[in-house]
Structure formats: structure tokens, C-alpha cells
Amino acid sequence: MSAMSESVPVRCPACRREHFYEAPSYPCVCGAPVAPALDEHGTATAVAHRAWDEDWVVVRCDACGRRNQWPYPELGCSCGTMLRVPVAAASAAASPRAAAPAGRRAFQPVTIRTARDAVTAAALYLRWLGYRDIRRADQRPPAGVGLAARGLLAQVDPTVRPASLRDVECLWLTAMTESTACVYFSLAGFSPDARTRAEALAVPLFVLDLTGTPQAVNSHADELDAAGA
């Protein structure tokens, strides 16, 4: 999502008055401003009732790849109608809960409050993907906690520092020596060069949001989420 939002025309469906609206930006944990992309061709709707899932939108930070929930863009018209401003399709993932592929139940996350919660969330997600016998890895990674399962090595970084290129390369090299696949979970996202390198090395990257739901950062993570173990 763009850190800077452009003003878009918004027409009230009740009184037909036209407004110009710019979505507010919010600071990501990495410090970069994030704002949902607005749909300038969409139609604003009146908020008749409140539902939790409809009040939030998931937005990805361009700087670190982290996805977080932000308040859905709304505008109060002078006629008294509260308007919900349409967002672009890429921003419209209102619910953070992972959808389950056929044959799998929906993933049930655990709220992340501590570093240990982050490790637990990653382990639960791996189990949901179909990995079994998840345990602490024999080798401790340079950052975070290592988890291992049959055919997989995972690294969970619960710090507030985005994972670096070196972090990704170290995980990949360790996995190569053990002839296994690997996956990286980070609470604070990934640096741009780490994301580029992970794409080249086919390392799935996930950001853990505070609900405990892993969000895919690259295409390899999307494929793992869809296919499972």
C-alpha cells in the first residue's frame, strides 16, 4: 500500500453531497507511514450498523511487508450520515483469519503478547499446514528461535527489528546442510534486500500480526499456505 493517500471524491448516498476524502496514515511497527489505497471509482455506503469484521481492513506496509489491521476509512457527512469509503481490492481483506484450503479447518490464531506467544503462533500455524512432531531445532539461529519438523526448518524472530538479508541467508544455508526446506516468521517484517534474497532462494516469508495470524509476504509463502505440508 502507498504510504501517501490521494484525495478521492466521495458522494453521500443520502443527500448526494460530494466530499473529497484522504485516508489517514498510521505508523507501522517499523516506523513507516501506512494508509489503505482508496477506490476512486467505488461508491460510498452508509454505515447502518456496526460489525467487527467490517470495521477493519488489513493493509500491507511497503517498507517491511508487515500486514496490520487499521480502521476502515470512514467520513461523516454534514447531513448526519456516516459513510464507509471504498478501498481498492488489494486492501479489502477485512478479516485477518487465514482461510482454510479444502479439507482444512480455519486457522485459529493465538494473540501475541510476548516472544513466547510468537513462537507458539508459528508452531500452531505449521501444525495447521500439516507438519507434525514440531520441536526446537538442534541448532540455535543467529536471531530468534528455531523450530523443526519432518522435512522443515523454521525460524521465528519475535524481535522489533526487521529480519535482514543475512538472517534469511543463514536460515537457507542451515536448511541446505540438513537437506530440508525452510520458512521464516518475523514479528517486525523483513528488510527489502531480505525479501529480494528470499524470493531468489525460494524461502517462504511470513509476518506475524498481533492476532497471531501469519501473513504471507512473498509468493513462496502464498504457495505454502495454499498447498500445506
N, C-alpha and C positions, 0 to 999 in steps of 0.2 A: 504494500500500500504506500501511496505517496505520503511523505511527511507533511507536505503542504496541500491544503484542500482548496479547491477553487469554488467561488460562489456560483450557485445554480439557482434558476428561477423555481419557485415553489408556489403553486396555486392552491388556495384553500378550497376544498370541495363544498364547503358550506356557504361561504359568502362570495366566492370567486375572486377574492382579493389576491394579488400576486405579491410575493415577497422574494427577496434574494437572501439565500442562506449559505453560510460557510461552516462546514463541520469543525468543531473544536478539536485540537490535537491534544494527546495525552502522552506523558513521558513513559517510554518503555523502561524496563529494568536496566537496560544498557545505556540509558540516558537519551536516546534518540527520540524526537517527537513522532508520534504515530497518529494518523487520522484515517477514518474509513473513506473509501472512494465513493463519491455520490453518483447516482444515476441521473444525469441531466434530462434524460428522455422519459424517466419514470413519472408516476403520478403519486402525489402525496395522499395519504389516507388519514382519516380522523381516528384518534385513539378513543375507542368506545369503552374498552375495559382493559385491565392490566393482566398480563400473563408473564411469568418469569422468563420463559424461553424467548418471548418476543421483545423483551426489553433490552436484550444484549446482542451484540454482534461480535464475532471473532475476527480480529484484524491481525495480519502478519506484519512484523517490523522489517523494513527493507534492510536495516543495518545489521541485525543479528539473526533474523529468521524466526525469532520467537513469536508465538501466537498468544494473544491475550484477549479476554473479553472486555469490551468497552460499552458504555451506554449507547443504545441505538439512537441515531440522530433524530431529534425532535425539535419542533418550532411551535411556539404559542402564537396563534393569530389574534388580532385585536378583537375579533368577534367572539372570542372565548373558546374557540376550537383548538385542541391540541393536535398538531399534525405530525405524523411519522414520515420523515423524509426518506425516499427510496435510496438504497445503496446499490452499487454495482454488483453484478452477480458474483464476482470473485470475493466480495466481502460478506456475502449473505449467509454464511454458515452460522446460524444463530445458536445452535446447540454445540457445546464442546465435547459432548459424549461421543466416543468413537462408534460409528455404525458397524454392525456386525456383518461380515460376509455370510453367505448362505451356509447354514449348518453351525454357526457360532452365535451364542447369545451376545447381547450388547455388553461391551466392556464396562465394568463397574469400578470407577476410579476411587482412590483414597485421597483426601485433602492433604496437600503438602504444607506442613508447618515446620518441619525440621529436616536436616540432611538425611536422617534415617528414613523419614517418610518418602523422600525422593527415591531412595534405593528400593523401598517396598513397592512403590508405584511402578517402577521399571520391572521388577520381578513379577508382579501381578500381570503386567502387560505381556511379558514374554510367555507366561503361562497361558494367557488368553490366546496368544498366537499359536500355541500348541507345543511349546518347549516344555520338557519335563526334567525333573531332577536338577532344578536350578540351585546353585550353590555359590559360595565365594570362590573367585578364581584363585588358582595356586599362586600366580604372580600378581603382586600389587602394582597397579598402574601408576604413572607419574602424578596423576591428578584423579581424585575421586575414588570410587570403589569398583572393583572388577567382579563381574558375575559370569558364571559359566554354566552351560547346559550342553547336552549332547549335540555336537556339531556347531556350537556357537560360543563366541566370547563377547561379552557386553561390558561397556564401560559406562558408569553413571557418575556424572560430575555435578554435585549439588552446590557448587560454589557460585558466587555472584560474578565470576569472571567468565566471559565467553570463551569457549574452547578454541584453542589455537591450532594452526596447521601442524605443529609438532605433536600435539596431543592426538590428532587424527592419525598421523603417520606412525606414531608409536603403537597405537592400538592395532593398526593394519599389519605392521611388522610382527607383532607378537602373535596375531592370529595366523599369519603366514607360517611362522615356525611351528605352530601347532596343527597346521593343515585344517583350519576351521574357518567358518565365516565369522563376521564381527558386526557389531552395531553400537552406535554411540548415543547416549542420552545426556542431555545437558539442561540444567535449570536456567542458565543465563544465555543460551543460544550459542552461536558459532561465529567466529570472525569470517569475513568474506573469503580470505585465502583458504581457510579451513574447509569452507563449503565447496570451493572450487576443487580442492585436492580430493575431498571425499567423493565428489562426483566422478573424478577420473579413476579413483581406486575402487569404486563401487561399494563404498561404505555407507550404509543407511544412517541418516542423522535424524534424531528426534529431539524436539524441545519439550520439556515437561512443564505444562502450565500449572498454576497453583491448585487447580481442581484435581491434579494427579493424572490428567489425560495426556499421553504422548501425542504430539502433533508432528506430522511428517514435514521435514524441511527440504528434502530432495527427492528425486524420482525413485531412487533405490529404497527409500523409506516407504514411499507410496506403494511400491510393489510388494514389499514385505508385509505391510499392513493388509493388503488385499489378499495375498496368497497364504500367509501364515507359515508355520514351520513346515 
